[in-house]
Amino acid sequence: MFESIGRGFRLIWASVKMGWHDKRLLLPSVLTVVSNFFFAILMFLQAKTGFGGQSSAANQFATQGGKIFSPGGNLHEKIGFLGLNGPMDPSGMAGLSGAVSNDAVMAVTGILCVWWLTNRVLEGITTALVYSHLTEGRGSGRFSTAALAVLTSLPAIIMLGIVTLIAKRIAGWLRHKQNSGGMFGFGFSFLAGIIEIFWTLAQHLILPAIVIEGTSFVGAMKRADKMAQGNLLTIGVGEVGVDVICRGFSALVYAIGVSGFGAFYYLQIPMTAPPVIAAGAAWMVLLIFTTALSIYIRAAFYTCLYVWAITAEEVEEAMRHDVAPPAPIAAALAR
């Protein structure tokens, strides 16, 4: 585990340097965080106005959103709220399914679909920019060119979203069976966990195939499967503890904010006082930067894996161990 975390720190540092040298690589991730705030507020307002007090699920989401944007609240509820696959990512918002009533179904469905698609489009733009940086050199990528490539692949990305929704529904159904499955409950929970983990990893590797190679969703699935069967993905995701480190830093940032506002509350300093406002603004900037960096690092990691795989695919199997990985992964694997 410690070796995995050590690799993760080295990969993160190399990815940060790559982003520092070409700051356009970070822009889509910053836009992802901003869009998550926008859609969360939009969903909060919809839950308040569109559902009124009729839906406990909507009220629960509204209450959770209020806690996130307030200085108080449970730290565990805050961790991961803004990131990909977190509650503010529509792909992780299955709990709102019960909130959809007949009179608001179109509005809620539209918001969730556009929210998910926005996140995936921005992740795809990051993938395209990182790919260009790795294969063509620093500064070679253009946001407009990357966005055009992603928009051209929208049908495949939408199909990815549909399959993702199906996978999450199956996992949710299995978790529901866990509560009523008696002695089989543990087995249902285990299967749900396997589906969620496998598909979360798979979709982040399928997306580069869609964006980089311009393939259809089915073609991207076949490419990912071919890479897996040909041992082209040289290292496992678990061997580089990026996710653990990102979650740890997110928890630290949330803890700083909660502790700071808690101290102001304890000292009975009004929340409208200039020091509180300044501290809140600084914490919000830090939160946005940390979350955006986490999103960027994950996207860069999966893109690096994909670039390494397609490079290894071009040589004979016996010579693949000599294929140099992209710089961030090379830094992670250095001893």
N, C-alpha and C positions, 0 to 999 in steps of 0.2 A: 504493500500500500504506500509506504513512504517513498519507495522508488518511483511509483506511478505519479505521486504528487510532485516529486522532484522533476520528472519529465514534463509534467504539466506547467510548472513554473518556467522552465526553459522555453517551452513552446509559446507560452503567453508572452514572455519577454521578446522573443523573436517576432511574434505577430504584431506586438505593439510597435517595435522598431520598423517593421514593414509598413504599418499604418502611419507612423510618424513621417516616414520618407515620402509617402503618397497619401495625403490626408483625405483624398477623395474616397479612399476605401472605407473610411469611417462614416461618411455622410449617410448612406442608406440605413445604417444602424441607429444613428441619431434620429432620423426621420421615423424609424419604427417606433421608438419610444414616444416621440411626440404624437404619432398617430394613435398609439395605444391610449394615451391620455385622452385624446379627442373622442375616440370611440367609447372609452369607459364612461366618460361624462355623458355622451349621447345615450348610452345604454342606461345609465343611472336616471337620466331624465325620463326616458321611456318607461322605466320601471315605476317611476313615481306618478307619471301622468297617464300612461297608457293602460296600466294595470290597476292603479289605485290601490286599494287594500285587499283585492280579490285573490292575489297570488302570493302564497307564502314564499315560493321560490324567488319571485321577483323582489319581494321585500327583503329576503335574506341577502340577495345580491346587492341591493341598495344599501343595506346596513353594512355589509362588508366593504363596499366602496367608500362609505362614509368613514369607516375606521381607518382605511388605508390613507385617506387624504387628511386625516386628523392626527395630531401629535400623540394621542393615546392609542390604545388598541393592543391586541396580542401580537408579539413579535413574530410568532410562528405564522400568523395569518398574513404578515407582510412579506415574508421571504418569497422571492420568486414571482411576486404579483405582476411585475411589469414585463418579465422576460418571455421569450418564446416558449410555448407550451405551458406557460403559467396561466392563472385564472384570467388575466387580462388579454391573453391570446385566445381568440374565439375557438381555436382547436381544443382548448382545455376547459371550455365553458359548458360542459354537458349538463351541469346542475341547473341551467336555466331552461332546460327543455320543458319542464313542468310549468314554466311561467308563461308559455305561449298560449294565449286565449284566442278564440275565434276572431274577435274584433281587432286584434293586434298582431296576428300571425305574420302578415306580410311585412310589417315594419320591423319586427324583431328578426325575422329570417333575412331580410335585406341587410340590416345592420351587421348581423353576424357573418353573412357571406362576404360582404364588402370588406369587413374587418380582417377576416382570415385571408382573403385574396390580397389585400394590401400588404400584410405581413410577408406573405410568400413572394410577392413581386419584389419587395425591397430586399428580401433574403436572396432572391435570384439575381438582383442587380449587384449585391455584394459578391456573390459567387462569380459573376461575369468579370467584375473589376479585379478580383483577386486572381482569377485565371489569367487575365491579360497581363497583370503585373508579373506573375510567375513565368509565363511563357514568352512574353514579348519585351519585358523590361519595365523599369520604373517609369511611371507617368504615361504609359502607353494606353491605358484604359480611359474611356470617356463615358461619363454618366449617361449621356443621351444615347450613345451606341449600345451600352449595356441595357438601358431601359427598353430600347427598340427590340433587342434580341429577346428579352423576357416577354414583352407584349406579343411578339410573334408566336411565342410558345404558350400563350394563355390557355388554349384548349387542353393541352397536356397538363398544365398546372391545375386547372379546374378539375380535371379527372383525378389528379392526385388528391385534391381536396375531398372529392366524393368518396374515394376509397379510404381516405383517412377518417372521414365521418363514419363509414361503415365499420372500420376496425375499432373505433372508439365505442360505437354502439354495441358491438359484440363483446368488447371488454366490459362495458357497463352492465350488459345483460348477465355476464358470468359473475360479476361482483354482486349483482342482485340475487343470483342463485346461491351465492355464498351465504347470504343471510337466511336462506330458507332450505339449504341443501343438506342440513344435518351433518352426518359424518363425511359427506362429500364436499362440504363447504371449503375446506382448505384446498382441495384440488381445483375447484372453480376459481378461487382467488389466485392460485399459482398460474393457471392458464391465462387469466386476465392480465396478470403481471407480465407474462411472457409476450402476449400479443402487444401490449403497450410498449414494452421496451424494444421489441423487434421492429415494430412499425415506426416508432420514433426515430430509430437509427436508420431504417430503410429509407424513409422519406427524405432525410437529409442527404442521402447518397443518390437517390433517384433524381432529386432536383438538379444537381450538377449535370447529370446526363441529359436532362431536358434542356437546360439553358446552354450548356457548353456545346453539345453535339446537335441540338435542335431536333431531337427525336420525339416521337410520340410517347405517350405514357407507357404503352405496352412495350415499345422499343427500349425505353429507359429501364423498365423492369427486367427485360432480357439482358441488357448491358450489365446491370447490377448483379444479376444472377451469374452471368458469365465470369465476371470479375471474382465473385465469391468462389465459384467452382474451380477457377484457375489459380486460386491462391494469389491473386494480384493485389489484394488488400493486405499488405505485408504485416501490418500491426493491427491489433485489436483496439477498439476505442477505449476499452477499459485499461489499456496499458499506459495511457496518458491521462492523468487525473485532472483534465481541464474542467469538467463539470463540477467536481468537488471543490476546486479552488474558486470557481466563479460563484457558486452558492455561498461559500464561506465569506467572500468579500461582500456579497450582497447582504448577508446577515450582519456583517460588521457595519456597513453603511446605515442600514436600518436601525441598528442598535445605537449608533451615534446620534441619529435624529431623535429617537425615542428618549434617550438619556438627556439630550440637550433640552428638549421641550419639557421633559419632566423636571429638570432642574429649574427652568424658568417658572414652571407652575408651583414648585415647592417654595421658591423665593418670592412668590406672589407678584411676579413681574407681569404686567398686562400683556396679552398676546399681540396688542396693537403697538407696543413700544418699539421704537426704532431698532434697538439691539435684537429683539426677537424677530422682527421682520427681516433684518439683515442676515441673522443666523439661519432663518428659514429659507431665504433665497439661496444662500451658500449651500445649504444641505440639499436643496432641490437640484441645483446645478451638479453637485457631486453625485446625487442619485441618478440623474439622467446620464451623466458621463459613465458611471460604473455599469449601468444597465446596458447602455449602447456598446460599451467595450466588451461586455460579456456576450452580447449577440454577435458582434463582429468576430470575436475570437472563435466562437463555435462554427460560424459559417466559414471562416478562413481555414479552420482545422479540417472540416469535411472536404472543402475544395482542394486542399493540399493532398489529402488522401486520394482523391479522385485523379488529380494530376499525376501523382506517383503511380497509380494503377495503370492509367492509359500509357504512361511512358514505359512501364515494365512490360506492357502488352506487346510493344513493338519489337522486343528481342526474344530470343529463344529462352525457354524456361530455365535451362541450366545457367544462363547468364543474368537472370533477373536479380540475383542477390548483389550484383555489381552496379545496379541502377541507383544513382544518387537520388535521395528524396528531396523534395523542395526544402528551402532553407529553414522554415519553422520546424518541420519534422526532423530535419537533420540536427538542429540544435537540441531538440527534445531527446534524441537518441544518442547524442554525444556523451561520452564517458569522461 
